[in-house]
Amino acid sequence: MIIHRFEETIGGRAYQIEVTHVSNRWRAQLSRGPGMPTAMMPFYGQTPDEAARLLTQWLALAHQRFAAASVAPRPSTV
């Protein structure tokens, strides 16, 4: 099995992405350590680069939303 590996830094955090060939497309998912489950769905593309790019875009969007939510003003409870 051929595995393409990509490393991306998003929001100051390093991510390792693995892309494997499945049937007629490529599947990208975050690399897992030994015994470490993954709860994130895989992303599929026609090429290894496309699959990794789709996962990277999703991670960037998720990070942006989290960052925006963490700096949003909170309602006062006076």
C-alpha contacts under 8 A as a table, 3 or more apart, distances in Angstrom:
res1	aa1	res2	aa2	distance
1	M	20	T	7.47
1	M	21	H	7.76
2	I	20	T	6.31
2	I	21	H	7.19
3	I	18	E	6.36
3	I	19	V	5.64
3	I	20	T	5.06
3	I	21	H	7.77
4	H	18	E	5.72
4	H	19	V	5.00
4	H	20	T	6.57
4	H	48	P	6.95
5	R	16	Q	7.01
5	R	17	I	5.67
5	R	18	E	4.70
5	R	19	V	6.36
6	F	16	Q	5.86
6	F	17	I	5.04
6	F	18	E	6.50
6	F	52	A	7.32
7	E	14	A	6.98
7	E	15	Y	5.72
7	E	16	Q	4.69
7	E	17	I	6.19
8	E	14	A	5.82
8	E	15	Y	5.25
8	E	16	Q	6.59
8	E	17	I	7.78
8	E	56	T	7.41
9	T	12	G	5.92
9	T	13	R	5.32
9	T	14	A	4.38
9	T	15	Y	6.05
10	I	13	R	5.35
10	I	14	A	6.51
10	I	15	Y	7.47
10	I	59	L	7.35
10	I	60	A	6.05
10	I	63	H	7.48
11	G	60	A	7.43
11	G	63	H	6.48
11	G	64	Q	7.97
15	Y	30	L	7.08
15	Y	31	S	8.00
16	Q	30	L	5.87
16	Q	31	S	5.48
17	I	28	A	6.52
17	I	29	Q	5.63
17	I	30	L	4.51
17	I	31	S	5.36
17	I	52	A	6.84
18	E	28	A	5.63
18	E	29	Q	5.59
18	E	30	L	6.07
18	E	31	S	5.62
18	E	52	A	7.85
19	V	26	W	6.36
19	V	27	R	5.28
19	V	28	A	4.27
19	V	29	Q	6.54
19	V	48	P	5.94
19	V	51	A	7.19
19	V	52	A	6.83
20	T	26	W	5.56
20	T	27	R	5.34
20	T	28	A	6.71
20	T	48	P	7.47
21	H	24	N	7.36
21	H	25	R	5.98
21	H	26	W	4.50
21	H	27	R	6.27
22	V	25	R	5.52
22	V	26	W	5.68
22	V	27	R	6.49
24	N	46	Q	7.80
25	R	44	Y	6.61
25	R	45	G	5.89
25	R	46	Q	5.11
25	R	47	T	6.93
26	W	44	Y	5.47
26	W	45	G	5.31
26	W	46	Q	6.01
26	W	47	T	5.89
26	W	48	P	5.63
26	W	51	A	6.20
27	R	42	P	6.17
27	R	43	F	5.64
27	R	44	Y	4.59
27	R	45	G	6.71
27	R	48	P	7.51
27	R	51	A	6.09
28	A	42	P	5.54
28	A	43	F	5.12
28	A	44	Y	6.22
28	A	48	P	7.53
28	A	51	A	5.33
28	A	52	A	5.45
28	A	55	L	6.70
29	Q	40	M	7.58
29	Q	41	M	7.29
29	Q	42	P	4.91
29	Q	43	F	6.59
29	Q	52	A	7.84
29	Q	55	L	7.23
30	L	38	T	7.64
30	L	40	M	7.88
32	R	35	G	7.85
32	R	36	M	5.69
32	R	37	P	6.80
32	R	38	T	6.76
33	G	36	M	5.20
42	P	55	L	7.72
43	F	51	A	5.80
43	F	52	A	7.57
43	F	54	L	6.49
43	F	55	L	5.79
44	Y	50	E	7.83
44	Y	51	A	4.96
44	Y	54	L	7.73
45	G	48	P	6.83
45	G	49	D	7.91
45	G	50	E	5.17
45	G	51	A	4.21
45	G	54	L	7.73
46	Q	50	E	6.50
46	Q	51	A	7.12
47	T	50	E	5.21
47	T	51	A	6.33
48	P	51	A	5.29
48	P	52	A	6.20
49	D	52	A	5.20
49	D	53	R	5.96
50	E	53	R	4.99
50	E	54	L	6.16
51	A	54	L	5.27
51	A	55	L	6.45
52	A	55	L	5.21
52	A	56	T	6.07
53	R	56	T	4.96
53	R	57	Q	6.03
54	L	57	Q	5.16
54	L	58	W	6.28
55	L	58	W	5.15
55	L	59	L	6.23
56	T	59	L	5.11
56	T	60	A	6.15
57	Q	60	A	5.11
57	Q	61	L	6.19
58	W	61	L	5.13
58	W	62	A	6.13
59	L	62	A	5.07
59	L	63	H	6.07
60	A	63	H	5.09
60	A	64	Q	6.14
61	L	64	Q	5.09
61	L	65	R	6.23
62	A	65	R	5.23
62	A	66	F	6.16
63	H	66	F	5.08
63	H	67	A	6.02
64	Q	67	A	5.10
64	Q	68	A	6.07
65	R	68	A	5.12
65	R	69	A	6.10
66	F	69	A	5.14
66	F	70	S	6.17
67	A	70	S	5.20
67	A	71	V	6.54
68	A	71	V	5.49
68	A	72	A	6.14
69	A	72	A	5.20
